[in-house]
Amino acid sequence: MRRFIKILTLSLLFSQILSPVNASFNSPINLENPRVVPIFGQPEGLTSPYAGWSGYLYSPRIVFSAAHSNYKFDNNGKRILDEPALITVGKPNSKASDKTGRVKVIKTFVADYKRNNVVGGLNDFIVYVLERDLESISNGKLLTADVEREMIAIQTEVRMHGYGEFQDRCAPGEAPPCKKDWSDPKMRTSELPRSPTGIMKLVAPSYFPWMNSDQRSALADETLLSDNLACSGDSGGPLTALYKGESVYLGTTPLGFTPGYYCGAGSSRTTDKPSGFFSPVYKHLDLIKAAEDFIKANSVTTSKSTITCSKGKSVKKISGVNPKCPKGFKRT
């Protein structure tokens, strides 16, 4: 009898390993993060009810996203620009179908995004500068290397938000990967940001005993997650975690060894190889500084001032934005 129970248990375990874990995937709408934004590319940008990808509003004119939405690699591994002529960003937590309030991206600062033959894309991070303020908001709180070490030590749970796919592509009993049906609205990206119900934790390399030395070496400067729940359209959306009761931005949506399994776009993940990784934001502070410097250098002074102008005994006070003395008068 015990032998029968043991065989049955092993059979069920084997069945669970081979079965799709995404069979009941239905990512719920989550508007808790006030910085999640939809991103659009022309020609769809101003007309499509679906976001192309996602982002994080760091400050009124700065958005963080994923470099792979703007770049691709050729057959030789060279990075080449591959972006729409016009990119616009919608209001935080707005409906993707809402065309009002979108702001144009006028400048980008990309990390050292590169392809690694062992694990794929590394340093997948880009900063957008907007034409004007999208929202009046303070700067977001960013992950530091010291805080990251604390979080990894206790395997802090990570939240992900984005405008990605939210419905399983696969029909019941259908084995992934499954094709996207573009005519089915449930297989398109979401109208509102969602957050997967699965659990992702910040972890150390020791969490993955199956990783070989080449994989560990390739990911030495990336941050590891216990899983990868991202789907198409989530790209660039924020990964966040709570630290001392405050939400901290970690980086963009993860890449991984089993991409797209959560929504049926990739092969079913087995229980022994969950994995995800991302480029931590503290590696890219130089890009953020460059974006802030660009904004300062290209901002127009709007504050008013008053100057005194004279012509002989005649004296005038002139007020306004960048005031100038009338013809024939000199500033005194």
Secondary structure, 3 states (H helix, E strand, C coil): CHHHHHHHHHHHHHHHHHCCCCCCCECCECCCCCCEEEEEECCCCCCCCCCCEEEEEEECCEEEECHHHCEEECCCCCEEECCCCCEEECCCCCCCCCCCCCEEEEEEEECCCEEECCCEEECCCEEEEECCCCCCCCCCCECCHHHHHHHHHCCCEEEECECCECECCCCCCCCCCCCCCCCCHHHCECCCCECCCCCEEEECHHHCCCCCHHHHHHCCCCEEECCCCCCCCCCCCEEEEEECCEEEEEEECCECCCCCHHHCCCCCCCCCCCCEEECCHHHHHHHHHHHHHHHHHCCCCCCEEEEEEEECCEEEEEEEECCCCCCCCEEC
